[in-house]
Amino acid sequence: MNGIGFHSHDHKSCIFEAVKAAEEQCCRQGLQLTPVRKRSLEILLEEHRAMRAYDLLDRLAKDGFGSQPPVAYRALEFLTNNGFVHKIEKLNAFIACTHRESGHMPVFLICSQCERVSEIVLPEAEEIWSGVETTSGFSITTALLEIEGVCAACKVNTDK
């Protein structure tokens, strides 16, 4: 359940493991993790915050991947469609998935002050989605919950 975006961790290892897992998944599924897709994922992992497509495009352009919007949008579409990235609707931005198990339905904690986003998976939420399906007959393909508040670091800064 721990939200990695709000806690200290081995950041280099975090990025390495997530990219390695993406490469392995692409290999298993016959997908191509092109250089621009891989770099887009790395940038989102480096930030541990939601990024808008144009912010990602700026970073990609600085890395020599071109400055036309389709560069970022195509990479984000691939990464989102394959579960490597999630779209945060409230911010109209994207964040790297920090939970590698497939089929999870994430809960996003969004700090209204620093805009860091942390992805958590709550077993209770999974039970709620399952209950919705059982009682309504509605088959959920995607569900996410976005919760806005103040992270501990920002709370400490405002309490001073």
C-alpha positions in Angstrom: 0.0 0.0 0.0 3.0 2.3 0.6 2.9 5.3 -1.8 6.4 5.5 -3.2 6.0 9.1 -4.4 5.9 10.4 -0.8 8.6 8.3 0.8 12.3 8.0 0.4 13.6 5.0 -1.4 16.5 3.8 -3.6 15.4 5.9 -6.6 18.0 4.6 -9.0 17.0 1.0 -8.3 13.3 2.0 -8.6 13.9 3.4 -12.1 16.1 0.4 -13.1 13.6 -2.2 -11.9 10.6 -0.5 -13.5 12.3 -0.1 -16.9 13.6 -3.7 -16.7 10.1 -5.0 -16.0 8.7 -3.0 -18.9 11.4 -4.4 -21.2 10.6 -7.9 -20.1 6.8 -7.4 -20.5 7.3 -6.0 -24.0 9.5 -8.9 -24.9 6.9 -11.4 -23.6 4.1 -9.7 -25.4 6.0 -9.0 -28.7 5.8 -5.2 -28.1 8.4 -2.7 -29.0 9.7 -0.5 -26.3 11.3 2.0 -28.7 13.9 4.5 -27.5 11.4 7.3 -27.2 8.9 5.1 -25.3 11.7 3.9 -23.0 13.0 7.5 -22.4 9.4 8.7 -21.7 9.0 6.0 -19.1 12.4 6.9 -17.5 11.5 10.6 -17.4 8.2 9.8 -15.6 9.9 7.5 -13.2 12.6 10.1 -12.5 10.0 12.6 -11.5 7.7 10.6 -9.3 5.1 13.2 -10.0 2.5 13.6 -12.7 3.7 15.3 -15.8 1.7 16.9 -18.6 2.4 15.8 -22.1 4.0 19.1 -23.1 6.4 18.9 -20.1 7.4 15.4 -21.2 7.8 16.7 -24.8 10.1 19.4 -23.6 12.3 16.8 -21.9 12.2 14.5 -24.9 13.2 17.4 -27.2 16.2 18.2 -24.9 17.2 14.5 -25.2 17.1 14.7 -29.1 13.8 12.9 -29.7 12.0 15.7 -31.5 9.7 18.5 -30.5 6.5 17.7 -32.3 3.5 16.8 -30.0 2.9 13.4 -31.6 6.2 12.3 -30.3 5.1 12.5 -26.7 1.4 11.6 -27.3 2.3 8.4 -29.2 4.7 7.3 -26.5 2.2 8.1 -23.7 -0.6 6.3 -25.6 1.6 3.1 -25.8 2.8 3.3 -22.2 -0.8 3.9 -20.9 -2.4 1.2 -23.1 0.2 -1.3 -21.8 -0.1 -0.4 -18.1 3.3 1.3 -17.7 1.8 4.7 -17.1 -1.5 6.0 -15.7 -3.3 9.2 -16.6 -4.3 11.4 -13.7 -7.5 13.0 -14.9 -7.7 15.8 -12.3 -4.3 17.1 -13.5 -4.5 16.0 -17.1 -1.1 14.5 -16.6 0.6 11.2 -16.6 2.5 9.2 -14.0 4.6 6.0 -14.2 2.9 3.0 -12.7 4.7 1.9 -9.5 2.7 -1.3 -9.1 3.8 -3.9 -11.6 1.0 -6.5 -11.0 -1.4 -6.5 -13.9 -5.1 -5.8 -13.5 -4.8 -3.6 -10.4 -7.1 -0.6 -10.0 -5.0 2.2 -8.5 -5.8 4.9 -6.0 -3.9 8.1 -6.5 -3.0 10.5 -3.7 -2.5 14.0 -5.1 -0.9 16.7 -3.1 -2.7 19.9 -3.8 0.4 21.9 -2.9 3.4 20.3 -4.6 1.4 18.2 -7.1 3.3 15.0 -6.3 1.2 12.0 -6.9 1.6 8.6 -5.2 -0.1 5.4 -6.5 -1.3 3.0 -3.9 -3.4 -0.2 -4.2 -5.9 -0.8 -1.5 -7.4 -4.3 -1.2 -10.6 -2.6 0.2 -11.0 -0.7 -3.1 -10.6 -3.9 -5.1 -13.5 -5.4 -3.0 -15.6 -2.3 -3.7 -15.1 -2.6 -7.4 -15.9 -6.3 -7.2 -19.1 -5.5 -5.2 -20.1 -3.0 -7.9 -19.8 -5.7 -10.5 -21.7 -8.3 -8.5 -24.6 -6.0 -7.5 -25.0 -4.2 -10.8 -23.9 -6.7 -13.4 -21.6 -3.9 -14.8 -18.2 -5.2 -15.9 -15.5 -2.8 -14.9 -12.6 -2.5 -17.3 -10.9 0.5 -15.7 -11.4 2.1 -12.3 -9.3 4.6 -10.5 -9.7 6.8 -7.5 -8.1 10.2 -7.2 -7.8 11.6 -3.7 -6.6 15.2 -3.2 -5.0 16.4 0.0 -1.7 17.5 1.4 1.4 15.3 1.7 3.3 15.0 4.9 6.2 17.1 3.6 4.0 20.0 2.6 2.0 19.6 5.8 5.2 20.0 7.8 6.1 23.1 5.8 2.6 24.7 6.3 2.5 23.8 10.0 5.7 25.9 10.7 
